[in-house]
Amino acid sequence: MSNREPIETTNLDTIYGTETMPWSRPRELLGVGSLGPGAAFALGTVRPDGRPHAAGVGAAWFDGDLYFQCGPNTRKARNLAANPACTMFGSLPGQMDLVFEGEAERVTDAATLEALAAIYRDGGWPVQVEGDTFTAPFSAPSAGPPPWHLFRLTAHTVFGVASAEPGGATRWRF
């Protein structure tokens, strides 16, 4: 998103009289960094035959986009190669649940890889950049074996449901 601002904001919680949440609220909660521990994220992709697939991923927020990594032979990576459309659900405990809809693309530029590797290292994952991939002594089992590809999810729509006061539910379109 490169810190884009929404072009449309819709209050989805008018039945309870809550206010529309500003985009700044989830953006500040996401901050910059590895979104864990405690935060849980799941990526939804579509298999070539149209069946859905979901898998937990480690997410990072950088320059207005969500990033995640996985091995090139994982189901999620193969699905994204065939169809980049995806969703990502994220729960920021005690704050807000978010759903991102958009497209994911593989990141291969050295500057972004190094920036994300630094973010993940700050979060406790000792990742290193090797060529256009990540390597580390370990990762989540769902990521598959190294090396791992980095993906950027560029959202066109984000839904947020607050679990902390002030409550609310809002949709932002970009």
Secondary structure, DSSP 8 states (H G I E B T S, - for coil): -TT---SEEEES-GGGT-----THHHHHHH-SEE--SS-EEEEEEE-TTS-EEEEEE--EEETTEEEEEE-TTSHHHHHHHH--EEEEEEEETTTEEEEEEEEEEEE--HHHHHHHHHHHHHTT---EEETTEEE-S---GGG-SSSBEEEEEEEEEEEEEESSSS--EEEEE-
